[in-house]
Amino acid sequence: MAEMNAAYCPRDPETETNLRCGRCEELICPNCLIHTEVGSRCPDCAQIRTLPMFEASSGELGKAAAAGFGTAIVVGIASGFILGVFNLSLGGVVAVGGAGWLIGEVVHRASGYKQSRPLQWIAGLATLLAFIIVTPFEPLGTLIGLIIGSYYAIQRVKPPRGVQ
């Protein structure tokens, strides 16, 4: 009877395996194996990439930040002026909540319709800036508006679950 030599995965040297990549024939263990549409692959051959819509470049992040914070300043000042002149009850909820919705949309468009965690931070912080600007004019309802506006702004640029 012929004796078989033990084969080990090059990425996980303590794991014995007989599995091979369907493309390059390199040994792979079940821990390193990646299932693709065309069979089992090693990590090199699988070439897993993030979709471009979930990768915002530094230029796109810069545009999104400028647009988001600019919108926060303009909408915050305009809302503060309107609330100061008309003295609307709970106008801060509408002002900051609406600002958050608008900021989320502006950040989404300025980034080239991207979705990523850094864009969520930009949208959330821009909404916080609008909240800070509006609060002196309507302190009662702005906190509720901040919660609503932040939710809308962050959800607009949120990537799907599993995407970093």
Secondary structure, DSSP 8 states (H G I E B T S, - for coil): -------B-SSSTT-B---B-TTT--B--TTT-EEETTEEE-HHHH-----GGG---HHHHHHHHHHHHHHHHHHHHHHHHHHHHH--TTHHHHHHHHHHHHHHHHHHHHTTS---HHHHHHHHHHHHHHHHHHTTT-TTTHHHHHHHHHHHHHHHT---TT--
